[in-house]
Amino acid sequence: MQHSVSRRSFLASSALTLALAGTVPPVFAADGKVLRRGTGPAPDTLDPGKAELHNSSLVIYDLYEGLLTPGPDGEPKAGAAENWEVSPDGKTYIFHLRANGKWSDGSAVTAGDFVYAWRRLADPKTASPYGYFVWVLENGADVSAGRKPLEALGVTALDDRTLKVSLKEPAAYFLGQLSHQSLSPVKPGPEGAKPISNGAYQLAEMIPQTHYKLVRNPHYYDAAAVKIDTVYHFVTENLDTELKRFRAGELDTTYNLPVTQVNWARTEAKDAYTPTPTYSTFYLAFNLTHEPWKSNPKLRAALSLAIDREVITEKVMNGDLLPAYSFTPSGKVAGYEPPQPEWRAKTQADRNAMAKKLFAEAGYGPGGKVLPEIEILHSTSENSKRIMVAVSAMWKQVLGVQTQLNNQEFRVVASIGNQKSYKDVIYYGWVGDFPDPINFLKLLRSDVEQQNLSAYKNPAYDQKLDEANASLDPARRAALLGEAERMYQADFPVAPIIHNNRRRLVSPKVKGWQPTPLDQNPSRWLDIG
């Protein structure tokens, strides 16, 4: 079955938007078992082909299910596909869809639905931030660049229940990537209608900036095993407000905790405190489309070295977090450990001395030019603000640099970053989409237009990643990825600061919650009592 690529919206619009009656909607007996989840800042969209933010994914994984799906432990497991085969050369995959896989409107989930969704993801008109996920497919890069038609993409429906996927080269990470939201099937519906979903839940109500109400999808193939009937995802931009709602019994889980309340949580809310060390990096990106950043790696290096990461993790953020020196997190992927820059072994005093020397060599400081005030764009999160205030103080103390903080809603920061329209520096966090270093390293590729926030371009780096992913030898692939890491580390397009620990509260009433590196806990696997 062949689909044309539609421009119809997968988000409910005014048809789903109700007047806000109060901050917390009432629970009725008909709602059955209810779970109230804190989702943090507002999602950017619930369209799986266009969503980018982690907050959005928490709702999307309840609504949609790809060929593979995050399991209760976060590891990919069989989802819409019940089984599959891989050719000996690792380039052809045959997926067999479940006979009882259905959409929330009762119609069957077909292989053609995946063909449609993946072509839509690849279509340059969609402008998906995850469009590069199809590059691993045959003709994927050419299709997403508009050089070849959508029909050339290496995905074919052999029949309604059989999907053939052809890769341009073997990819060890491919199966893990398939559990990502962007590769979920999508089914177009009338403008303004509720989105049709194939996951454990369906959207019942959406009040932007407030909450999303989901109810069990009766047509889901495993509906009998879904224990929670109604899930509310509550939007709360302010961490202190979210904590107050939890303490008032209005939330069963929070998205995060303000750092000022971590010690309280450790001692007074031991039964609910649930830290989650995540496969993540929070970092500063320098806008390489602008001067003085574009042509001055020594300036970028000086600013990076002047950041005392140990002070930030231990003093500013109250422990539990890890200082970050590599963009790819350390200790999270078996068989790969990112190389660390040589200056990591130095004391902060020595790093500061190096920073001053590089700053002078870049043409700034005593006897040189005065660096204009630097604007740092960051989200309104209190935790982000604390870190950026600390970084600003370090830059002032070590290098005499003046800064101005510009805070915006998280989704606004993401949009500005993707457009490269921030003035100087952006503070951003990335939680891995699947457990493989390529998930981070791809974000610095020249041909990744949106999520490469610094606009870093290094053809040798790109080539090294291509060479790594073409290798069938895991050890050789890891070595090549390590070489690529050393390339960007020498260029300083980004300054990694922390590997995050998502510190949240989960009520003891919530059963089945497991801290997972990708920080996904689909409601399908949970219960509440």
Disulfide bonds with the S-S distance in Angstrom:
none
